[in-house]
Amino acid sequence: MATPYSRTKALVQTKELLVHLADPKTDGIAEELRSRAQALLLAFPTLAEIEALHRASPELLGPAPPFSRLSGSGDVLGVIDATR
């Protein structure tokens, strides 16, 4: 069974993977895969939305990581680890 921590980490890492696959600067990605990643990112929750989901359903996702405090640092997994 997944823990709230592992669910959040998987969401964030999946978003990071999609961003990497969708980036035109990433070499060796087939155009079909790049297009699919870009399409999925259009509907993928933002960090603010993931934070809101935590507040709405703490029994499933645990306490809300303070993503809003990142200030552009990009250390999303560090924030998640700090709330563990």
N, CA, C and O atoms as CSV, one atom per row, in Angstrom:
chain,resi,resn,atom,element,x,y,z
A,1,MET,N,N,0.847,-1.181,0.000
A,1,MET,CA,C,0.000,0.000,0.000
A,1,MET,C,C,0.895,1.248,0.000
A,1,MET,O,O,1.884,1.317,0.729
A,2,ALA,N,N,0.538,2.200,-0.806
A,2,ALA,CA,C,1.305,3.441,-0.911
A,2,ALA,C,C,1.047,4.319,0.312
A,2,ALA,O,O,-0.069,4.385,0.829
A,3,THR,N,N,2.093,4.981,0.752
A,3,THR,CA,C,1.953,5.923,1.856
A,3,THR,C,C,1.622,7.302,1.294
A,3,THR,O,O,1.857,7.554,0.112
A,4,PRO,N,N,1.081,8.198,2.119
A,4,PRO,CA,C,0.833,9.555,1.631
A,4,PRO,C,C,2.099,10.191,1.060
A,4,PRO,O,O,2.045,10.876,0.038
A,5,TYR,N,N,3.234,9.967,1.715
A,5,TYR,CA,C,4.508,10.501,1.231
A,5,TYR,C,C,4.826,9.983,-0.168
A,5,TYR,O,O,5.186,10.760,-1.053
A,6,SER,N,N,4.694,8.669,-0.372
A,6,SER,CA,C,5.057,8.095,-1.674
A,6,SER,C,C,4.089,8.528,-2.773
A,6,SER,O,O,4.490,8.657,-3.930
A,7,ARG,N,N,2.816,8.755,-2.426
A,7,ARG,CA,C,1.852,9.251,-3.421
A,7,ARG,C,C,2.255,10.643,-3.907
A,7,ARG,O,O,2.265,10.921,-5.106
A,8,THR,N,N,2.585,11.506,-2.951
A,8,THR,CA,C,2.977,12.869,-3.314
A,8,THR,C,C,4.257,12.863,-4.128
A,8,THR,O,O,4.359,13.561,-5.137
A,9,LYS,N,N,5.230,12.083,-3.696
A,9,LYS,CA,C,6.499,12.011,-4.408
A,9,LYS,C,C,6.282,11.504,-5.835
A,9,LYS,O,O,6.899,12.008,-6.774
A,10,ALA,N,N,5.411,10.512,-5.998
A,10,ALA,CA,C,5.124,9.977,-7.334
A,10,ALA,C,C,4.458,11.027,-8.220
A,10,ALA,O,O,4.781,11.131,-9.403
A,11,LEU,N,N,3.544,11.796,-7.665
A,11,LEU,CA,C,2.898,12.869,-8.441
A,11,LEU,C,C,3.927,13.876,-8.933
A,11,LEU,O,O,3.934,14.244,-10.107
A,12,VAL,N,N,4.795,14.319,-8.030
A,12,VAL,CA,C,5.784,15.337,-8.379
A,12,VAL,C,C,6.801,14.773,-9.366
A,12,VAL,O,O,7.167,15.450,-10.326
A,13,GLN,N,N,7.261,13.552,-9.145
A,13,GLN,CA,C,8.247,12.965,-10.050
A,13,GLN,C,C,7.641,12.689,-11.431
A,13,GLN,O,O,8.334,12.807,-12.441
A,14,THR,N,N,6.375,12.329,-11.482
A,14,THR,CA,C,5.714,12.123,-12.770
A,14,THR,C,C,5.632,13.439,-13.536
A,14,THR,O,O,5.880,13.482,-14.741
A,15,LYS,N,N,5.282,14.513,-12.824
A,15,LYS,CA,C,5.241,15.824,-13.483
A,15,LYS,C,C,6.625,16.195,-14.013
A,15,LYS,O,O,6.743,16.685,-15.136
A,16,GLU,N,N,7.677,15.966,-13.213
A,16,GLU,CA,C,9.039,16.279,-13.649
A,16,GLU,C,C,9.423,15.455,-14.877
A,16,GLU,O,O,10.081,15.967,-15.782
A,17,LEU,N,N,9.021,14.193,-14.917
A,17,LEU,CA,C,9.308,13.342,-16.069
A,17,LEU,C,C,8.592,13.861,-17.315
A,17,LEU,O,O,9.190,13.932,-18.389
A,18,LEU,N,N,7.321,14.222,-17.178
A,18,LEU,CA,C,6.574,14.744,-18.319
A,18,LEU,C,C,7.193,16.038,-18.844
A,18,LEU,O,O,7.281,16.238,-20.055
A,19,VAL,N,N,7.620,16.911,-17.940
A,19,VAL,CA,C,8.270,18.160,-18.346
A,19,VAL,C,C,9.549,17.845,-19.122
A,19,VAL,O,O,9.825,18.464,-20.149
A,20,HIS,N,N,10.319,16.888,-18.629
A,20,HIS,CA,C,11.565,16.490,-19.305
A,20,HIS,C,C,11.279,15.928,-20.699
A,20,HIS,O,O,11.954,16.284,-21.665
A,21,LEU,N,N,10.283,15.052,-20.801
A,21,LEU,CA,C,9.949,14.443,-22.094
A,21,LEU,C,C,9.392,15.469,-23.080
A,21,LEU,O,O,9.616,15.363,-24.286
A,22,ALA,N,N,8.666,16.461,-22.564
A,22,ALA,CA,C,8.043,17.464,-23.429
A,22,ALA,C,C,9.019,18.539,-23.888
A,22,ALA,O,O,8.743,19.250,-24.854
A,23,ASP,N,N,10.141,18.665,-23.219
A,23,ASP,CA,C,11.111,19.717,-23.533
A,23,ASP,C,C,11.789,19.453,-24.878
A,23,ASP,O,O,12.403,18.401,-25.061
A,24,PRO,N,N,11.687,20.385,-25.815
A,24,PRO,CA,C,12.317,20.191,-27.124
A,24,PRO,C,C,13.842,20.095,-27.049
A,24,PRO,O,O,14.478,19.609,-27.984
A,25,LYS,N,N,14.430,20.554,-25.945
A,25,LYS,CA,C,15.884,20.476,-25.782
A,25,LYS,C,C,16.357,19.086,-25.355
A,25,LYS,O,O,17.552,18.796,-25.400
A,26,THR,N,N,15.418,18.224,-24.941
A,26,THR,CA,C,15.774,16.871,-24.552
A,26,THR,C,C,15.975,16.035,-25.808
A,26,THR,O,O,15.039,15.829,-26.580
A,27,ASP,N,N,17.183,15.562,-26.008
A,27,ASP,CA,C,17.515,14.773,-27.197
A,27,ASP,C,C,16.987,13.340,-27.089
A,27,ASP,O,O,16.821,12.799,-25.996
A,28,GLY,N,N,16.733,12.747,-28.248
A,28,GLY,CA,C,16.401,11.332,-28.329
A,28,GLY,C,C,14.970,10.976,-27.982
A,28,GLY,O,O,14.670,9.806,-27.743
A,29,ILE,N,N,14.075,11.960,-27.949
A,29,ILE,CA,C,12.675,11.689,-27.634
A,29,ILE,C,C,11.878,11.690,-28.939
A,29,ILE,O,O,11.910,12.660,-29.696
A,30,ALA,N,N,11.173,10.605,-29.188
A,30,ALA,CA,C,10.339,10.523,-30.390
A,30,ALA,C,C,9.261,11.602,-30.332
A,30,ALA,O,O,8.727,11.895,-29.262
A,31,GLU,N,N,8.948,12.185,-31.472
A,31,GLU,CA,C,7.989,13.283,-31.523
A,31,GLU,C,C,6.619,12.870,-30.983
A,31,GLU,O,O,5.942,13.674,-30.342
A,32,GLU,N,N,6.207,11.635,-31.234
A,32,GLU,CA,C,4.915,11.166,-30.722
A,32,GLU,C,C,4.910,11.173,-29.192
A,32,GLU,O,O,3.932,11.600,-28.579
A,33,LEU,N,N,5.992,10.706,-28.577
A,33,LEU,CA,C,6.093,10.697,-27.124
A,33,LEU,C,C,6.140,12.123,-26.573
A,33,LEU,O,O,5.500,12.422,-25.565
A,34,ARG,N,N,6.890,12.993,-27.228
A,34,ARG,CA,C,6.972,14.393,-26.804
A,34,ARG,C,C,5.584,15.038,-26.852
A,34,ARG,O,O,5.202,15.762,-25.932
A,35,SER,N,N,4.838,14.776,-27.913
A,35,SER,CA,C,3.489,15.344,-28.056
A,35,SER,C,C,2.546,14.820,-26.981
A,35,SER,O,O,1.733,15.569,-26.438
A,36,ARG,N,N,2.658,13.536,-26.680
A,36,ARG,CA,C,1.805,12.945,-25.635
A,36,ARG,C,C,2.134,13.549,-24.276
A,36,ARG,O,O,1.230,13.835,-23.491
A,37,ALA,N,N,3.419,13.746,-23.992
A,37,ALA,CA,C,3.824,14.353,-22.722
A,37,ALA,C,C,3.291,15.778,-22.627
A,37,ALA,O,O,2.801,16.188,-21.574
A,38,GLN,N,N,3.383,16.533,-23.714
A,38,GLN,CA,C,2.874,17.911,-23.722
A,38,GLN,C,C,1.365,17.927,-23.478
A,38,GLN,O,O,0.868,18.776,-22.739
A,39,ALA,N,N,0.640,17.001,-24.091
A,39,ALA,CA,C,-0.816,16.936,-23.922
A,39,ALA,C,C,-1.179,16.585,-22.474
A,39,ALA,O,O,-2.111,17.160,-21.910
A,40,LEU,N,N,-0.453,15.654,-21.882
A,40,LEU,CA,C,-0.725,15.271,-20.500
A,40,LEU,C,C,-0.439,16.421,-19.531
A,40,LEU,O,O,-1.150,16.597,-18.542
A,41,LEU,N,N,0.588,17.189,-19.818
A,41,LEU,CA,C,0.926,18.310,-18.940
A,41,LEU,C,C,-0.168,19.377,-18.906
A,41,LEU,O,O,-0.301,20.096,-17.916
A,42,LEU,N,N,-0.939,19.481,-19.963
A,42,LEU,CA,C,-2.022,20.468,-19.996
A,42,LEU,C,C,-3.047,20.216,-18.895
A,42,LEU,O,O,-3.644,21.161,-18.378
A,43,ALA,N,N,-3.259,18.943,-18.530
A,43,ALA,CA,C,-4.247,18.593,-17.521
A,43,ALA,C,C,-3.622,18.175,-16.190
A,43,ALA,O,O,-4.340,17.918,-15.223
A,44,PHE,N,N,-2.291,18.105,-16.133
A,44,PHE,CA,C,-1.625,17.645,-14.912
A,44,PHE,C,C,-1.714,18.734,-13.845
A,44,PHE,O,O,-1.570,19.914,-14.165
A,45,PRO,N,N,-1.949,18.365,-12.586
A,45,PRO,CA,C,-2.071,19.393,-11.548
A,45,PRO,C,C,-0.772,20.151,-11.316
A,45,PRO,O,O,0.320,19.587,-11.376
A,46,THR,N,N,-0.920,21.433,-11.052
A,46,THR,CA,C,0.223,22.269,-10.698
A,46,THR,C,C,0.609,21.978,-9.248
A,46,THR,O,O,-0.128,21.296,-8.536
A,47,LEU,N,N,1.759,22.490,-8.806
A,47,LEU,CA,C,2.151,22.305,-7.410
A,47,LEU,C,C,1.117,22.931,-6.472
A,47,LEU,O,O,0.825,22.370,-5.416
A,48,ALA,N,N,0.568,24.071,-6.842
A,48,ALA,CA,C,-0.459,24.716,-6.014
A,48,ALA,C,C,-1.702,23.830,-5.916
A,48,ALA,O,O,-2.319,23.740,-4.855
A,49,GLU,N,N,-2.066,23.181,-7.011
A,49,GLU,CA,C,-3.222,22.288,-6.993
A,49,GLU,C,C,-2.940,21.036,-6.165
A,49,GLU,O,O,-3.825,20.545,-5.465
A,50,ILE,N,N,-1.726,20.524,-6.239
A,50,ILE,CA,C,-1.357,19.360,-5.422
A,50,ILE,C,C,-1.417,19.743,-3.944
A,50,ILE,O,O,-1.891,18.967,-3.114
A,51,GLU,N,N,-0.936,20.938,-3.623
A,51,GLU,CA,C,-0.996,21.425,-2.247
A,51,GLU,C,C,-2.455,21.531,-1.786
A,51,GLU,O,O,-2.776,21.155,-0.658
A,52,ALA,N,N,-3.336,22.038,-2.649
A,52,ALA,CA,C,-4.758,22.148,-2.325
A,52,ALA,C,C,-5.392,20.768,-2.143
A,52,ALA,O,O,-6.240,20.584,-1.270
A,53,LEU,N,N,-4.987,19.808,-2.959
A,53,LEU,CA,C,-5.492,18.446,-2.802
A,53,LEU,C,C,-5.119,17.871,-1.438
A,53,LEU,O,O,-5.916,17.166,-0.820
A,54,HIS,N,N,-3.917,18.170,-0.974
A,54,HIS,CA,C,-3.485,17.738,0.362
A,54,HIS,C,C,-4.402,18.304,1.433
A,54,HIS,O,O,-4.827,17.590,2.341
A,55,ARG,N,N,-4.703,19.588,1.319
A,55,ARG,CA,C,-5.563,20.221,2.323
A,55,ARG,C,C,-6.976,19.639,2.276
A,55,ARG,O,O,-7.621,19.501,3.315
A,56,ALA,N,N,-7.460,19.298,1.083
A,56,ALA,CA,C,-8.810,18.771,0.930
A,56,ALA,C,C,-8.918,17.303,1.352
A,56,ALA,O,O,-9.981,16.868,1.794
A,57,SER,N,N,-7.840,16.542,1.222
A,57,SER,CA,C,-7.869,15.107,1.496
A,57,SER,C,C,-6.622,14.649,2.257
A,57,SER,O,O,-5.865,13.824,1.747
A,58,PRO,N,N,-6.399,15.165,3.454
A,58,PRO,CA,C,-5.191,14.784,4.183
A,58,PRO,C,C,-5.146,13.301,4.541
A,58,PRO,O,O,-4.066,12.748,4.745
A,59,GLU,N,N,-6.305,12.655,4.618
A,59,GLU,CA,C,-6.322,11.218,4.941
A,59,GLU,C,C,-5.734,10.377,3.813
A,59,GLU,O,O,-5.259,9.268,4.054
A,60,LEU,N,N,-5.760,10.892,2.588
A,60,LEU,CA,C,-5.176,10.180,1.451
A,60,LEU,C,C,-3.755,10.624,1.144
A,60,LEU,O,O,-2.914,9.805,0.772
A,61,LEU,N,N,-3.481,11.915,1.295
A,61,LEU,CA,C,-2.204,12.464,0.864
A,61,LEU,C,C,-1.330,12.974,2.003
A,61,LEU,O,O,-0.187,13.367,1.773
A,62,GLY,N,N,-1.852,12.973,3.228
A,62,GLY,CA,C,-1.065,13.442,4.351
A,62,GLY,C,C,-1.076,14.958,4.442
A,62,GLY,O,O,-1.828,15.622,3.730
A,63,PRO,N,N,-0.236,15.509,5.325
A,63,PRO,CA,C,-0.204,16.969,5.470
A,63,PRO,C,C,0.324,17.637,4.209
A,63,PRO,O,O,1.122,17.063,3.468
A,64,ALA,N,N,-0.131,18.844,3.985
A,64,ALA,CA,C,0.246,19.570,2.765
A,64,ALA,C,C,1.687,20.051,2.826
A,64,ALA,O,O,2.048,20.813,3.723
A,65,PRO,N,N,2.518,19.612,1.878
A,65,PRO,CA,C,3.866,20.194,1.788
A,65,PRO,C,C,3.734,21.663,1.421
A,65,PRO,O,O,2.869,22.016,0.620
A,66,PRO,N,N,4.562,22.520,1.979
A,66,PRO,CA,C,4.440,23.968,1.699
A,66,PRO,C,C,5.069,24.352,0.365
A,66,PRO,O,O,6.051,25.093,0.336
A,67,PHE,N,N,4.510,23.853,-0.743
A,67,PHE,CA,C,5.050,24.141,-2.062
A,67,PHE,C,C,5.112,25.638,-2.321
A,67,PHE,O,O,6.002,26.114,-3.026
A,68,SER,N,N,4.168,26.381,-1.751
A,68,SER,CA,C,4.118,27.821,-1.995
A,68,SER,C,C,5.355,28.530,-1.437
A,68,SER,O,O,5.615,29.678,-1.795
A,69,ARG,N,N,6.111,27.874,-0.579
A,69,ARG,CA,C,7.311,28.478,0.009
A,69,ARG,C,C,8.570,28.204,-0.812
A,69,ARG,O,O,9.665,28.587,-0.400
A,70,LEU,N,N,8.436,27.562,-1.945
A,70,LEU,CA,C,9.608,27.202,-2.738
A,70,LEU,C,C,10.342,28.418,-3.293
A,70,LEU,O,O,11.565,28.396,-3.431
A,71,SER,N,N,9.612,29.460,-3.605
A,71,SER,CA,C,10.201,30.689,-4.151
A,71,SER,C,C,11.124,30.416,-5.337
A,71,SER,O,O,12.184,31.031,-5.454
A,72,GLY,N,N,10.732,29.512,-6.199
A,72,GLY,CA,C,11.510,29.257,-7.398
A,72,GLY,C,C,12.756,28.420,-7.192
A,72,GLY,O,O,13.563,28.284,-8.112
A,73,SER,N,N,12.934,27.851,-5.995
A,73,SER,CA,C,14.159,27.083,-5.749
A,73,SER,C,C,14.173,25.772,-6.523
A,73,SER,O,O,15.240,25.248,-6.843
A,74,GLY,N,N,12.987,25.239,-6.826
A,74,GLY,CA,C,12.911,23.984,-7.569
A,74,GLY,C,C,13.149,22.749,-6.728
A,74,GLY,O,O,13.123,21.640,-7.262
A,75,ASP,N,N,13.381,22.897,-5.428
A,75,ASP,CA,C,13.650,21.744,-4.572
A,75,ASP,C,C,12.352,21.145,-4.054
A,75,ASP,O,O,12.123,21.094,-2.846
A,76,VAL,N,N,11.511,20.698,-4.963
A,76,VAL,CA,C,10.205,20.160,-4.606
A,76,VAL,C,C,10.347,18.921,-3.740
A,76,VAL,O,O,9.656,18.794,-2.729
A,77,LEU,N,N,11.229,18.008,-4.117
A,77,LEU,CA,C,11.382,16.785,-3.342
A,77,LEU,C,C,11.953,17.085,-1.962
A,77,LEU,O,O,11.649,16.373,-1.005
A,78,GLY,N,N,12.770,18.119,-1.840
A,78,GLY,CA,C,13.276,18.525,-0.532
A,78,GLY,C,C,12.145,19.007,0.372
A,78,GLY,O,O,12.149,18.743,1.574
A,79,VAL,N,N,11.189,19.707,-0.206
A,79,VAL,CA,C,10.028,20.170,0.549
A,79,VAL,C,C,9.209,18.974,0.999
A,79,VAL,O,O,8.770,18.912,2.148
A,80,ILE,N,N,9.002,18.020,0.094
A,80,ILE,CA,C,8.223,16.830,0.447
A,80,ILE,C,C,8.939,16.049,1.550
A,80,ILE,O,O,8.308,15.614,2.513
A,81,ASP,N,N,10.239,15.874,1.411
A,81,ASP,CA,C,11.023,15.142,2.420
A,81,ASP,C,C,10.943,15.843,3.786
A,81,ASP,O,O,10.902,15.170,4.816
A,82,ALA,N,N,10.921,17.162,3.807
A,82,ALA,CA,C,10.888,17.912,5.057
A,82,ALA,C,C,9.587,17.704,5.812
A,82,ALA,O,O,9.552,17.855,7.033
A,83,THR,N,N,8.503,17.356,5.099
A,83,THR,CA,C,7.210,17.158,5.749
A,83,THR,C,C,6.998,15.707,6.156
A,83,THR,O,O,5.982,15.373,6.766
A,84,ARG,N,N,7.917,14.876,5.833
A,84,ARG,CA,C,7.785,13.439,6.101
A,84,ARG,C,C,7.964,13.151,7.559
A,84,ARG,O,O,7.887,11.995,7.974
